[in-house]
Amino acid sequence: DAKTTQPPSMDCAEGRAANLPCNHSTISGNEYVYWYRQIHSQGPQYIIHGLKNNETNEMASLIITEDRKSSTLILPHATLRDTAVYYCIVRVLNTGNQFYFGTGTSLTVIP
Amino acid sequence: GAVVSQHPSRVICKSGTSVKIECRSLDFQATTMFWYRQFPKQSLMLMATSNEGSKATYEQGVEKDKFLINHASLTLSTLTVTSAHPEDSSFYICSAMRAASDYGYTFGSGTRLTVV
């Protein structure tokens, strides 16, 4: 069962920051927030994950609210290649638990 | 590291025949792999959990006799769609987790199945 809520679609101008929100109001204390993206007709690609602190890597930043009920994925300088469906998933780290995908956000980067 | 290879990437088969899809973890061992199905413009739907050396666990509503899963080694899981029909046409994706990995699951590139 998907435990996250995301807007179905968003647009972003090329070169600008893309901010993708995710609500996970029922998240448990030991559940991490993961973000994946899926470019058309490919398998999902890992982007970033976090527990409660903000995280940054070479692809994106993850901002998690203090109450952990929501988070935002930030692509600092969106390019056309970032056009994809972005999925926010919550699960316990390092277990054999399944990933259940919600509906995701379809991000379109506009030239 | 943590590469998952899926083969074939595309397959067309006749109605009534069976098709096998392979999922391999190339640089790590995976005791657990997962199989998803994705219809056009929809999200990924988990079909089953594949456990090395034991029977797969199927999600509710997934026919275990139609979608046969075999996980005979720590690096290979196969999904066989038996007696395929046009409604089985879909994008099938596998995933695997590297033990003690922080990065969740690595996904294969998917298999586009078309049943004619």
Backbone of each chain as ProteinMPNN parsed JSONL, in Angstrom:
{"seq_chain_A": "DAKTTQPPSMDCAEGRAANLPCNHSTISGNEYVYWYRQIHSQGPQYIIHGLKNNETNEMASLIITEDRKSSTLILPHATLRDTAVYYCIVRVLNTGNQFYFGTGTSLTVIP", "coords_chain_A": {"N_chain_A": [[0.844, -1.194, 0.0], [0.647, 2.097, -1.003], [2.003, 4.787, 0.757], [2.195, 7.411, 0.42], [1.56, 10.71, -0.885], [1.433, 12.517, -3.837], [1.584, 15.343, -6.067], [0.006, 15.019, -9.256], [1.219, 16.036, -11.581], [3.766, 18.31, -12.761], [5.312, 21.301, -13.993], [8.429, 22.679, -15.034], [10.747, 25.239, -15.652], [13.544, 25.01, -17.782], [16.739, 24.966, -16.32], [15.924, 26.162, -14.024], [15.11, 25.634, -10.521], [13.593, 22.61, -9.592], [10.985, 21.75, -7.546], [9.715, 19.17, -5.868], [6.991, 18.049, -4.138], [6.025, 15.845, -1.412], [3.721, 14.092, 0.494], [3.662, 12.314, 3.489], [2.144, 11.478, 5.792], [1.647, 9.41, 7.568], [3.974, 8.219, 8.238], [6.28, 6.011, 9.776], [8.465, 5.886, 12.695], [10.85, 4.565, 12.042], [10.99, 4.52, 9.34], [12.341, 5.345, 6.225], [12.546, 7.975, 3.807], [12.435, 7.6, 0.427], [13.441, 8.537, -2.845], [12.763, 7.98, -6.194], [13.148, 7.991, -9.744], [11.57, 7.669, -12.945], [12.314, 7.448, -16.14], [10.827, 7.592, -19.326], [9.795, 4.377, -20.334], [11.874, 3.045, -19.07], [13.595, 1.398, -16.322], [13.004, 2.262, -12.857], [15.079, 4.759, -11.308], [17.347, 5.246, -8.707], [17.392, 8.114, -6.6], [17.734, 9.601, -4.131], [17.789, 9.319, -0.534], [16.481, 9.632, 2.835], [16.265, 10.065, 6.434], [15.615, 11.891, 8.624], [17.156, 14.12, 8.607], [18.155, 16.73, 6.384], [19.258, 15.932, 3.123], [21.807, 15.76, 0.638], [22.99, 15.093, -2.61], [24.824, 14.362, -5.617], [22.834, 14.503, -7.444], [20.452, 15.592, -6.374], [18.621, 17.379, -3.782], [17.197, 16.634, -0.616], [14.627, 17.619, 1.364], [13.317, 17.257, 4.478], [10.546, 17.681, 6.521], [10.347, 18.832, 9.935], [8.525, 17.38, 11.47], [8.401, 15.173, 9.953], [6.35, 14.545, 8.252], [6.136, 15.312, 5.7], [7.971, 15.887, 2.642], [10.388, 17.351, 0.396], [11.697, 17.068, -2.769], [14.424, 18.4, -4.386], [15.554, 19.465, -7.425], [18.237, 21.125, -8.397], [18.995, 22.575, -10.73], [17.181, 22.211, -13.214], [17.192, 20.099, -16.078], [16.414, 19.219, -19.504], [16.641, 16.502, -19.575], [15.799, 15.713, -17.148], [13.132, 15.338, -17.235], [10.626, 13.255, -16.254], [8.909, 10.662, -14.384], [8.499, 11.054, -10.993], [8.93, 9.324, -8.023], [7.989, 9.056, -4.684], [8.749, 7.238, -1.867], [8.172, 5.42, 1.121], [9.868, 3.459, 3.478], [11.237, 0.913, 5.636], [14.664, 0.934, 6.4], [17.127, -1.204, 4.918], [15.787, -3.664, 4.996], [14.014, -6.592, 3.886], [11.76, -5.593, 2.887], [9.073, -4.801, 0.674], [8.99, -2.441, -2.034], [6.443, -0.243, -2.491], [4.871, 1.457, -4.972], [3.514, 4.687, -5.382], [1.433, 6.949, -7.184], [3.086, 8.896, -8.172], [4.814, 11.867, -9.454], [4.6, 13.478, -12.477], [7.058, 15.084, -13.985], [7.671, 17.734, -16.114], [10.138, 19.25, -17.886], [10.566, 22.319, -19.245], [11.743, 23.841, -22.194]], "CA_chain_A": [[0.0, 0.0, 0.0], [1.4, 3.325, -1.057], [1.745, 5.603, 1.93], [2.595, 8.757, 0.066], [0.696, 11.47, -1.782], [2.196, 13.465, -4.632], [0.783, 15.939, -7.148], [0.158, 14.183, -10.452], [2.101, 16.588, -12.604], [4.369, 19.618, -12.549], [6.197, 21.807, -15.029], [9.547, 23.469, -14.532], [11.559, 25.801, -16.731], [14.921, 24.529, -17.839], [17.693, 25.799, -15.596], [15.379, 26.555, -12.74], [14.993, 24.559, -9.549], [12.321, 21.874, -9.548], [10.678, 21.359, -6.178], [8.654, 18.167, -5.923], [6.541, 17.745, -2.784], [5.481, 14.531, -1.099], [3.13, 13.957, 1.823], [3.728, 10.97, 4.077], [1.708, 11.829, 7.145], [1.576, 8.237, 8.445], [5.306, 7.611, 8.264], [6.717, 5.496, 11.077], [9.736, 6.432, 13.129], [11.995, 3.886, 11.443], [10.854, 4.514, 7.887], [13.065, 6.334, 5.467], [11.916, 8.512, 2.602], [13.228, 7.357, -0.773], [12.968, 9.103, -4.101], [13.197, 7.355, -7.436], [12.511, 8.56, -10.927], [11.449, 6.746, -14.057], [12.255, 8.039, -17.472], [9.914, 6.794, -20.142], [10.173, 3.035, -20.807], [13.066, 2.535, -18.386], [13.369, 1.054, -14.934], [13.22, 3.378, -11.925], [16.456, 5.087, -10.942], [17.48, 5.803, -7.356], [17.871, 9.494, -6.547], [18.215, 10.009, -2.817], [16.927, 8.912, 0.555], [16.817, 10.251, 4.103], [15.431, 9.719, 7.58], [15.051, 13.111, 9.195], [18.001, 15.24, 8.253], [18.206, 17.055, 4.966], [20.314, 15.224, 2.425], [22.178, 16.282, -0.683], [23.997, 14.363, -3.366], [25.136, 15.009, -6.896], [21.625, 14.603, -8.261], [19.336, 16.338, -5.807], [18.556, 17.595, -2.34], [15.97, 16.168, 0.008], [14.283, 18.38, 2.549], [12.278, 16.576, 5.243], [10.057, 18.561, 7.574], [10.732, 18.396, 11.271], [7.596, 16.341, 11.923], [8.613, 14.091, 8.994], [5.119, 14.209, 7.566], [6.251, 15.658, 4.289], [9.327, 16.152, 2.181], [10.503, 17.969, -0.916], [12.871, 16.768, -3.575], [14.833, 19.583, -5.129], [16.535, 19.37, -8.505], [18.642, 22.538, -8.342], [19.038, 23.207, -12.045], [16.537, 21.186, -14.036], [17.497, 20.021, -17.506], [15.393, 18.479, -20.249], [16.786, 15.086, -19.263], [15.139, 15.431, -15.866], [11.724, 15.028, -17.485], [10.426, 11.874, -15.804], [7.966, 10.505, -13.282], [9.247, 10.985, -9.744], [8.205, 8.578, -7.004], [8.381, 9.178, -3.282], [8.396, 5.969, -1.224], [8.66, 5.288, 2.492], [10.062, 2.087, 3.92], [12.276, 0.712, 6.625], [15.964, 0.727, 5.778], [17.849, -2.467, 5.008], [14.98, -4.857, 5.225], [13.557, -7.176, 2.634], [10.405, -5.11, 2.603], [8.815, -4.411, -0.692], [8.72, -1.062, -2.412], [5.155, -0.032, -3.121], [4.893, 2.738, -5.657], [2.304, 5.463, -5.543], [1.189, 7.423, -8.549], [4.207, 9.712, -8.601], [4.643, 13.173, -10.095], [5.18, 13.578, -13.809], [7.725, 16.374, -14.133], [8.054, 18.12, -17.471], [11.04, 20.392, -17.93], [10.222, 23.058, -20.463], [12.893, 24.625, -22.69]], "C_chain_A": [[0.878, 1.243, 0.0], [1.026, 4.194, 0.127], [2.102, 7.041, 1.663], [1.591, 9.373, -0.885], [1.545, 12.5, -2.496], [1.272, 14.112, -5.662], [1.017, 15.156, -8.428], [1.122, 14.732, -11.484], [2.61, 17.958, -12.197], [5.182, 19.99, -13.765], [7.301, 22.616, -14.371], [10.334, 23.991, -15.735], [12.977, 25.276, -16.642], [15.866, 25.511, -17.153], [17.21, 26.264, -14.242], [15.332, 25.36, -11.804], [13.602, 23.923, -9.641], [12.119, 21.388, -8.121], [9.479, 20.424, -6.2], [8.245, 17.778, -4.5], [6.006, 16.325, -2.645], [4.927, 14.555, 0.324], [3.198, 12.512, 2.277], [3.373, 11.083, 5.559], [1.666, 10.639, 8.097], [2.927, 7.535, 8.566], [5.658, 7.164, 9.682], [8.121, 6.002, 11.399], [10.956, 5.808, 12.477], [11.898, 3.799, 9.929], [11.619, 5.672, 7.263], [12.207, 6.821, 4.311], [12.883, 8.302, 1.442], [12.592, 8.089, -1.952], [13.612, 8.354, -5.256], [12.575, 8.137, -8.59], [12.524, 7.529, -12.042], [11.297, 7.549, -15.338], [11.51, 7.064, -18.367], [10.531, 5.479, -20.608], [11.512, 2.554, -20.257], [12.691, 2.1, -16.984], [13.604, 2.249, -14.032], [14.682, 3.517, -11.527], [16.475, 5.719, -9.562], [17.982, 7.246, -7.44], [18.506, 9.78, -5.191], [17.322, 9.41, -1.757], [17.377, 9.599, 1.841], [15.85, 9.836, 5.193], [14.787, 10.964, 8.183], [15.905, 14.337, 8.909], [17.905, 15.504, 6.757], [19.409, 16.368, 4.338], [20.57, 15.863, 1.076], [23.166, 15.331, -1.321], [24.159, 15.038, -4.717], [23.892, 15.191, -7.77], [20.619, 15.598, -7.701], [19.556, 16.602, -4.329], [17.211, 17.122, -1.845], [15.769, 16.949, 1.29], [13.124, 17.685, 3.236], [11.85, 17.493, 6.369], [10.364, 17.969, 8.937], [9.819, 17.3, 11.795], [7.615, 15.118, 11.019], [7.352, 13.713, 8.23], [5.13, 14.612, 6.101], [7.708, 15.905, 3.935], [9.267, 16.792, 0.807], [11.802, 17.535, -1.565], [13.187, 18.001, -4.41], [15.877, 19.207, -6.17], [17.015, 20.791, -8.746], [18.636, 23.257, -9.677], [18.481, 22.196, -13.062], [16.977, 21.269, -15.498], [16.399, 19.206, -18.19], [15.445, 16.986, -19.922], [16.188, 14.711, -17.917], [13.644, 15.194, -16.031], [11.498, 13.555, -17.225], [9.272, 11.849, -14.814], [8.779, 10.263, -12.022], [8.383, 10.343, -8.671], [8.838, 8.793, -5.636], [7.871, 7.928, -2.572], [8.927, 5.976, 0.203], [8.782, 3.805, 2.839], [11.176, 2.039, 4.943], [13.574, 0.373, 5.918], [16.438, -0.702, 5.952], [17.011, -3.658, 5.416], [14.597, -5.423, 3.87], [12.18, -6.699, 2.258], [10.276, -4.616, 1.174], [8.735, -2.894, -0.831], [7.349, -1.02, -3.052], [5.142, 1.375, -3.697], [3.522, 3.389, -5.628], [2.193, 5.921, -6.982], [2.294, 8.327, -9.073], [3.805, 11.063, -9.168], [5.338, 13.161, -11.441], [5.743, 14.984, -13.977], [8.096, 16.595, -15.593], [8.927, 19.359, -17.379], [10.875, 21.057, -19.287], [11.409, 23.908, -20.918], [12.68, 26.128, -22.511]], "O_chain_A": [[1.73, 1.426, 0.869], [-0.153, 4.318, 0.46], [2.294, 7.815, 2.601], [0.869, 8.673, -1.596], [2.282, 13.261, -1.869], [0.288, 13.503, -6.083], [2.127, 14.676, -8.659], [1.775, 13.964, -12.191], [1.987, 18.669, -11.408], [5.682, 19.124, -14.484], [7.123, 23.168, -13.286], [10.555, 23.27, -16.708], [13.532, 25.12, -15.554], [15.802, 26.721, -17.375], [18.0, 26.709, -13.409], [15.492, 24.216, -12.23], [12.587, 24.61, -9.752], [12.972, 20.702, -7.558], [8.363, 20.838, -6.512], [9.056, 17.241, -3.744], [5.594, 15.695, -3.618], [5.608, 14.996, 1.25], [2.834, 11.598, 1.536], [4.19, 10.819, 6.442], [1.649, 10.829, 9.313], [2.99, 6.371, 8.961], [5.367, 7.857, 10.657], [8.856, 6.472, 10.531], [11.996, 6.458, 12.371], [12.663, 3.064, 9.305], [11.548, 6.813, 7.718], [11.261, 6.151, 3.896], [14.018, 8.775, 1.479], [11.373, 8.235, -2.036], [14.821, 8.129, -5.29], [11.591, 8.855, -8.41], [13.372, 6.638, -12.08], [10.294, 8.224, -15.571], [11.571, 5.85, -18.169], [11.617, 5.448, -21.188], [12.202, 1.757, -20.893], [11.596, 2.398, -16.509], [14.336, 3.165, -14.406], [15.417, 2.536, -11.424], [15.698, 6.632, -9.285], [18.868, 7.566, -8.232], [19.676, 10.157, -5.112], [16.191, 9.026, -2.058], [18.504, 10.086, 1.935], [14.764, 9.325, 4.923], [13.563, 11.073, 8.242], [15.417, 15.466, 8.965], [17.609, 14.604, 5.971], [20.46, 16.244, 4.967], [19.672, 16.43, 0.454], [24.071, 14.823, -0.659], [23.683, 16.154, -4.927], [23.915, 15.957, -8.733], [20.005, 16.357, -8.451], [20.514, 16.131, -3.716], [16.209, 17.197, -2.556], [16.617, 16.946, 2.183], [12.055, 17.535, 2.644], [12.69, 18.027, 7.094], [10.608, 16.771, 9.075], [10.275, 16.388, 12.485], [6.924, 14.135, 11.286], [7.305, 12.646, 7.617], [4.212, 14.275, 5.354], [8.557, 16.102, 4.804], [8.232, 16.777, 0.141], [12.873, 17.631, -0.967], [12.308, 18.568, -5.06], [16.946, 18.695, -5.839], [16.249, 21.602, -9.265], [18.3, 24.439, -9.739], [19.227, 21.435, -13.678], [17.114, 22.351, -16.068], [15.565, 18.587, -17.53], [14.43, 16.293, -19.982], [16.082, 13.53, -17.584], [12.96, 14.88, -15.057], [12.094, 12.701, -17.881], [8.728, 12.892, -14.452], [9.638, 9.382, -11.982], [7.249, 10.762, -8.437], [10.055, 8.718, -5.468], [6.688, 7.598, -2.667], [10.018, 6.486, 0.458], [7.899, 3.007, 2.527], [11.95, 2.984, 5.099], [13.583, -0.387, 4.95], [16.195, -1.334, 6.98], [17.489, -4.557, 6.109], [14.832, -4.8, 2.835], [11.504, -7.302, 1.424], [11.214, -4.099, 0.566], [8.452, -2.174, 0.126], [7.114, -1.694, -4.055], [5.375, 2.355, -2.989], [2.501, 2.73, -5.825], [2.796, 5.337, -7.883], [2.427, 8.508, -10.283], [2.624, 11.362, -9.338], [6.53, 12.866, -11.53], [4.994, 15.953, -14.095], [8.746, 15.759, -16.222], [8.505, 20.391, -16.857], [11.028, 20.426, -20.333], [12.01, 24.616, -20.11], [13.547, 26.922, -22.875]]}, "seq_chain_B": "GAVVSQHPSRVICKSGTSVKIECRSLDFQATTMFWYRQFPKQSLMLMATSNEGSKATYEQGVEKDKFLINHASLTLSTLTVTSAHPEDSSFYICSAMRAASDYGYTFGSGTRLTVV", "coords_chain_B": {"N_chain_B": [[28.461, 0.139, -8.657], [26.023, -2.504, -7.899], [24.278, -3.427, -10.082], [21.548, -4.333, -12.05], [20.508, -6.58, -14.402], [18.252, -7.051, -17.024], [16.537, -9.238, -19.155], [14.721, -10.416, -22.003], [14.814, -7.097, -23.496], [12.749, -6.375, -25.07], [9.956, -8.188, -26.232], [7.965, -10.035, -28.438], [5.217, -12.083, -28.609], [3.164, -14.875, -29.564], [-0.299, -15.283, -28.889], [-1.154, -17.518, -26.325], [1.277, -18.763, -26.08], [4.297, -19.167, -24.082], [6.425, -17.01, -22.212], [9.665, -16.213, -21.102], [11.284, -14.19, -18.759], [14.324, -12.829, -17.738], [16.116, -11.872, -14.813], [18.966, -10.533, -13.57], [21.349, -10.053, -11.018], [24.234, -8.361, -11.318], [26.658, -7.72, -10.022], [26.409, -8.349, -7.404], [24.965, -10.304, -4.751], [21.645, -11.386, -4.447], [19.249, -12.182, -2.276], [16.634, -11.689, -2.332], [14.358, -10.739, -4.76], [12.239, -8.644, -6.716], [9.244, -8.483, -8.642], [7.62, -6.406, -10.922], [4.803, -4.969, -12.599], [3.801, -2.838, -15.183], [1.399, -0.899, -16.613], [0.526, 1.158, -19.476], [0.924, 4.597, -18.783], [0.485, 4.249, -16.102], [1.312, 3.529, -12.651], [4.0, 1.559, -11.158], [3.172, -1.751, -10.39], [3.427, -3.99, -7.814], [4.054, -7.37, -8.287], [5.07, -9.797, -7.26], [7.18, -11.296, -4.761], [10.327, -12.567, -4.97], [12.081, -15.192, -3.671], [15.223, -16.533, -2.998], [15.729, -19.913, -3.406], [13.299, -20.653, -2.372], [9.675, -20.644, -2.431], [7.945, -18.186, -4.372], [6.346, -15.196, -3.225], [3.213, -14.004, -3.799], [1.434, -11.066, -4.727], [-1.835, -9.974, -3.798], [-4.361, -10.975, -5.992], [-2.737, -11.596, -8.134], [-2.066, -14.107, -10.398], [-0.611, -17.018, -9.523], [-0.131, -19.321, -10.973], [-0.042, -18.479, -13.502], [1.932, -16.581, -13.705], [4.892, -17.59, -13.37], [7.502, -17.861, -11.1], [10.922, -18.235, -10.61], [13.668, -18.589, -8.557], [16.456, -19.543, -8.545], [19.109, -19.144, -7.955], [21.482, -16.982, -6.291], [21.805, -14.845, -7.902], [20.01, -14.765, -9.958], [16.742, -14.465, -11.086], [13.759, -15.618, -12.541], [10.916, -14.81, -14.515], [8.138, -16.3, -15.772], [5.719, -15.916, -18.111], [2.934, -17.604, -18.592], [0.959, -19.182, -21.105], [0.267, -16.806, -22.567], [-1.769, -13.914, -23.039], [-3.308, -11.244, -24.93], [-3.992, -9.284, -23.023], [-2.002, -9.518, -21.191], [0.024, -8.072, -22.12], [2.45, -5.773, -21.374], [4.698, -3.752, -19.386], [7.314, -5.183, -17.824], [9.142, -5.236, -14.843], [12.007, -5.858, -12.905], [13.502, -5.941, -9.63], [16.175, -5.693, -7.249], [17.815, -6.057, -4.104], [20.83, -5.077, -2.718], [22.551, -6.661, -0.161], [22.525, -5.141, 3.007], [22.541, -2.647, 1.933], [22.307, 0.859, 1.593], [20.814, 2.009, -0.287], [18.301, 1.23, -1.032], [16.497, -0.387, -3.496], [17.76, -1.711, -6.559], [16.824, -1.341, -9.882], [15.914, -3.258, -12.762], [16.123, -2.693, -16.329], [13.754, -3.2, -17.502], [11.207, -5.072, -19.328], [9.53, -5.075, -22.288], [6.623, -6.529, -23.05], [4.74, -7.784, -25.639], [1.821, -9.235, -26.619], [0.461, -10.933, -29.262]], "CA_chain_B": [[28.026, -1.203, -8.324], [24.594, -2.768, -7.777], [23.664, -3.394, -11.409], [20.578, -5.381, -12.322], [20.317, -6.739, -15.842], [16.994, -7.711, -17.347], [16.569, -9.693, -20.541], [15.029, -9.446, -23.051], [14.251, -5.763, -23.296], [11.472, -6.386, -25.78], [9.584, -9.497, -26.77], [6.636, -10.182, -29.012], [4.897, -13.499, -28.669], [1.817, -15.185, -29.989], [-1.232, -15.631, -27.832], [-1.13, -18.931, -25.985], [2.639, -19.227, -25.832], [4.896, -18.734, -22.815], [7.597, -16.139, -22.352], [10.488, -16.146, -19.899], [12.063, -12.964, -18.574], [15.39, -13.046, -16.769], [16.597, -10.745, -14.017], [20.24, -10.91, -12.971], [22.164, -9.09, -10.294], [25.522, -8.609, -11.97], [27.835, -7.546, -9.173], [26.068, -8.596, -6.012], [24.036, -11.401, -4.54], [20.342, -10.903, -4.023], [18.377, -13.246, -1.797], [15.258, -11.288, -2.625], [14.104, -9.894, -5.921], [10.833, -8.307, -6.851], [8.74, -8.317, -10.004], [6.572, -5.402, -11.066], [4.173, -4.822, -13.91], [3.397, -1.449, -15.383], [0.607, -0.625, -17.803], [0.775, 2.518, -19.964], [0.494, 5.753, -18.002], [0.185, 3.862, -14.732], [2.471, 3.315, -11.79], [4.453, 0.177, -11.046], [2.397, -2.586, -9.481], [4.191, -5.144, -7.359], [3.399, -8.636, -8.581], [5.514, -10.889, -6.404], [8.503, -11.269, -4.142], [11.037, -13.78, -5.336], [13.042, -15.549, -2.638], [16.152, -17.552, -3.43], [15.596, -21.225, -2.804], [11.968, -20.94, -1.838], [8.584, -20.215, -3.303], [7.686, -16.754, -4.434], [5.161, -14.678, -2.547], [2.48, -13.225, -4.781], [0.495, -10.064, -4.247], [-3.238, -10.342, -3.973], [-4.881, -10.773, -7.336], [-1.783, -12.061, -9.143], [-2.207, -15.551, -10.55], [0.69, -17.663, -9.398], [0.041, -20.347, -12.003], [0.172, -17.808, -14.767], [3.216, -15.888, -13.618], [5.774, -18.498, -12.634], [8.752, -17.233, -10.693], [11.955, -19.141, -10.143], [14.831, -17.848, -8.044], [17.283, -20.713, -8.255], [20.441, -18.774, -7.489], [21.525, -15.674, -5.635], [21.957, -13.774, -8.882], [19.09, -14.918, -11.075], [15.325, -14.764, -10.912], [13.062, -15.602, -13.824], [9.462, -14.7, -14.533], [7.579, -16.895, -16.977], [4.307, -15.637, -18.353], [2.445, -18.801, -19.265], [-0.26, -19.033, -21.904], [0.095, -15.359, -22.613], [-2.877, -13.335, -23.78], [-3.057, -9.817, -25.205], [-4.111, -8.454, -21.807], [-0.746, -9.616, -20.438], [0.972, -7.121, -22.698], [2.768, -4.806, -20.333], [6.116, -3.51, -19.111], [7.654, -5.947, -16.629], [10.384, -4.712, -14.274], [12.458, -6.55, -11.714], [14.403, -5.185, -8.779], [16.904, -6.488, -6.263], [18.491, -5.245, -3.097], [22.131, -5.534, -2.26], [22.511, -6.83, 1.282], [23.048, -4.038, 3.81], [22.69, -1.449, 1.118], [21.509, 2.005, 2.009], [20.196, 2.655, -1.431], [17.057, 0.62, -1.44], [16.546, -1.394, -4.535], [18.187, -1.393, -7.918], [15.836, -1.858, -10.812], [16.314, -3.578, -14.112], [15.684, -1.728, -17.336], [12.404, -3.534, -17.919], [10.919, -5.875, -20.517], [8.255, -4.729, -22.922], [5.999, -7.716, -23.605], [3.569, -7.587, -26.492], [1.213, -10.513, -27.003], [-0.374, -10.686, -30.447]], "C_chain_B": [[26.518, -1.311, -8.268], [23.879, -2.601, -9.114], [22.739, -4.596, -11.546], [20.317, -5.414, -13.818], [19.044, -7.522, -16.099], [16.996, -8.038, -18.838], [15.357, -10.558, -20.848], [14.444, -8.08, -22.736], [12.9, -5.644, -23.991], [11.21, -7.796, -26.282], [8.153, -9.43, -27.282], [6.349, -11.672, -29.107], [3.448, -13.679, -29.107], [0.967, -15.582, -28.792], [-1.211, -17.138, -27.599], [0.242, -19.489, -25.706], [3.146, -18.676, -24.495], [6.161, -17.921, -23.078], [8.345, -16.087, -21.031], [11.301, -14.862, -19.893], [13.085, -13.215, -17.471], [15.798, -11.753, -16.078], [17.852, -11.203, -13.286], [20.855, -9.752, -12.199], [23.604, -9.357, -10.697], [26.711, -8.567, -11.018], [27.519, -7.702, -7.701], [25.1, -9.773, -5.945], [22.737, -10.859, -3.957], [19.484, -12.077, -3.577], [16.922, -12.953, -2.118], [15.223, -10.395, -3.854], [12.602, -9.672, -6.021], [10.472, -8.145, -8.318], [7.56, -7.358, -9.99], [6.009, -5.477, -12.478], [3.68, -3.391, -14.009], [2.647, -1.324, -16.701], [0.821, 0.826, -18.206], [0.141, 3.578, -19.081], [0.066, 5.4, -16.577], [1.474, 3.653, -13.951], [2.888, 1.841, -11.807], [3.598, -0.55, -10.017], [3.221, -3.806, -9.105], [3.396, -6.411, -7.619], [3.772, -9.696, -7.539], [6.909, -10.62, -5.863], [9.153, -12.616, -4.4], [12.137, -14.056, -4.322], [13.917, -16.706, -3.104], [15.937, -18.847, -2.667], [14.244, -21.54, -2.205], [10.908, -20.386, -2.788], [8.404, -18.701, -3.249], [6.419, -16.413, -3.653], [4.463, -13.724, -3.487], [1.564, -12.21, -4.101], [-0.925, -10.513, -4.549], [-3.687, -10.027, -5.391], [-3.955, -11.208, -8.444], [-1.83, -13.576, -9.198], [-0.849, -16.238, -10.533], [0.928, -18.729, -10.463], [0.279, -19.729, -13.373], [1.547, -17.128, -14.812], [4.146, -16.715, -12.718], [7.105, -17.82, -12.34], [9.692, -18.287, -10.141], [13.175, -18.339, -9.745], [15.837, -18.883, -7.571], [18.673, -20.374, -7.756], [20.395, -17.375, -6.905], [21.669, -14.52, -6.621], [20.943, -13.836, -10.012], [17.681, -15.251, -10.6], [14.685, -14.711, -12.292], [11.559, -15.521, -13.607], [8.987, -15.29, -15.853], [6.099, -16.58, -17.039], [3.783, -16.799, -19.18], [1.129, -18.511, -19.988], [-0.644, -17.551, -22.007], [-1.099, -14.954, -23.465], [-2.603, -11.85, -23.992], [-3.142, -8.932, -23.963], [-2.882, -8.552, -20.903], [0.323, -8.689, -20.999], [1.202, -5.994, -21.695], [4.285, -4.619, -20.274], [6.422, -4.201, -17.79], [9.041, -5.511, -16.14], [10.748, -5.516, -13.038], [13.348, -5.617, -10.889], [15.045, -6.114, -7.767], [17.598, -5.558, -5.302], [19.812, -5.892, -2.727], [22.083, -5.592, -0.746], [23.18, -5.648, 1.978], [23.285, -2.781, 2.992], [21.797, -0.341, 1.643], [20.611, 2.513, 0.901], [18.931, 1.988, -1.913], [17.292, -0.411, -2.5], [17.077, -0.835, -5.849], [17.225, -2.074, -8.866], [16.477, -2.228, -12.138], [15.726, -2.563, -15.083], [14.319, -2.07, -17.916], [12.328, -4.364, -19.187], [9.552, -5.496, -21.04], [7.715, -5.979, -23.593], [4.769, -7.324, -24.412], [3.064, -8.959, -26.926], [0.236, -10.247, -28.148], [-1.241, -11.898, -30.76]], "O_chain_B": [[25.807, -0.347, -8.551], [22.996, -1.756, -9.263], [23.099, -5.722, -11.204], [19.952, -4.406, -14.422], [18.794, -8.542, -15.457], [17.402, -7.226, -19.669], [14.988, -11.38, -20.01], [13.659, -7.939, -21.798], [12.022, -4.902, -23.549], [12.126, -8.503, -26.703], [7.265, -8.853, -26.654], [7.163, -12.432, -29.633], [2.63, -12.762, -29.028], [1.461, -16.143, -27.814], [-1.246, -17.928, -28.542], [0.365, -20.58, -25.149], [2.504, -17.833, -23.868], [6.866, -18.142, -24.063], [7.74, -15.936, -19.969], [11.924, -14.497, -20.89], [12.755, -13.744, -16.41], [15.82, -10.683, -16.687], [17.812, -12.137, -12.486], [20.875, -8.615, -12.67], [24.136, -10.439, -10.453], [27.674, -9.312, -11.2], [28.274, -7.24, -6.846], [24.504, -10.174, -6.944], [22.741, -9.987, -3.087], [19.041, -12.876, -4.402], [16.087, -13.856, -2.168], [15.969, -9.422, -3.96], [11.807, -10.433, -5.469], [11.294, -7.723, -9.131], [6.641, -7.47, -9.179], [6.645, -5.974, -13.407], [3.201, -2.813, -13.033], [3.191, -1.605, -17.769], [1.246, 1.642, -17.388], [-1.019, 3.471, -18.685], [-0.637, 6.174, -15.927], [2.568, 3.607, -14.513], [2.213, 0.995, -12.394], [3.336, -0.041, -8.928], [3.66, -4.562, -9.971], [2.232, -6.526, -7.234], [2.909, -10.396, -7.009], [7.69, -9.845, -6.415], [8.592, -13.665, -4.085], [13.031, -13.23, -4.139], [13.412, -17.736, -3.551], [15.961, -18.87, -1.437], [14.067, -22.592, -1.592], [11.212, -19.753, -3.799], [8.67, -18.045, -2.242], [5.543, -17.256, -3.458], [5.055, -12.739, -3.928], [0.997, -12.472, -3.041], [-1.168, -11.325, -5.442], [-3.422, -8.946, -5.916], [-4.355, -11.191, -9.608], [-1.658, -14.251, -8.183], [-0.037, -16.048, -11.439], [2.074, -19.006, -10.815], [0.751, -20.4, -14.291], [2.22, -17.118, -15.843], [4.177, -16.557, -11.498], [7.748, -17.273, -13.236], [9.311, -19.117, -9.316], [13.659, -17.506, -10.511], [16.046, -19.077, -6.374], [19.351, -21.231, -7.189], [19.389, -16.674, -7.015], [21.656, -13.355, -6.225], [21.011, -13.029, -10.94], [17.463, -16.183, -9.825], [15.03, -13.86, -13.113], [11.012, -16.079, -12.656], [9.386, -14.834, -16.925], [5.33, -16.93, -16.144], [4.154, -16.956, -20.343], [0.311, -17.709, -19.538], [-1.723, -17.128, -21.591], [-1.394, -15.58, -24.483], [-1.761, -11.266, -23.309], [-2.431, -7.931, -23.869], [-2.732, -7.77, -19.964], [1.398, -8.542, -20.417], [0.259, -5.352, -21.232], [5.038, -5.247, -21.018], [5.857, -3.847, -16.755], [9.988, -5.427, -16.922], [9.884, -5.819, -12.215], [13.874, -4.629, -11.401], [14.522, -7.188, -7.469], [17.929, -4.421, -5.637], [19.89, -7.092, -2.46], [21.613, -4.648, -0.112], [24.263, -5.212, 1.587], [24.134, -1.956, 3.331], [20.673, -0.583, 2.083], [19.744, 3.356, 1.132], [18.53, 2.156, -3.064], [18.208, -1.226, -2.392], [16.875, 0.329, -6.194], [16.859, -3.234, -8.678], [17.444, -1.608, -12.58], [14.94, -1.694, -14.705], [13.783, -1.319, -18.731], [13.245, -4.366, -20.008], [8.549, -5.584, -20.333], [8.272, -6.444, -24.587], [3.881, -6.625, -23.925], [3.8, -9.741, -27.527], [-0.691, -9.447, -28.02], [-2.009, -11.875, -31.722]]}, "name": "protein", "num_of_chains": 2, "seq": "DAKTTQPPSMDCAEGRAANLPCNHSTISGNEYVYWYRQIHSQGPQYIIHGLKNNETNEMASLIITEDRKSSTLILPHATLRDTAVYYCIVRVLNTGNQFYFGTGTSLTVIPGAVVSQHPSRVICKSGTSVKIECRSLDFQATTMFWYRQFPKQSLMLMATSNEGSKATYEQGVEKDKFLINHASLTLSTLTVTSAHPEDSSFYICSAMRAASDYGYTFGSGTRLTVV"}
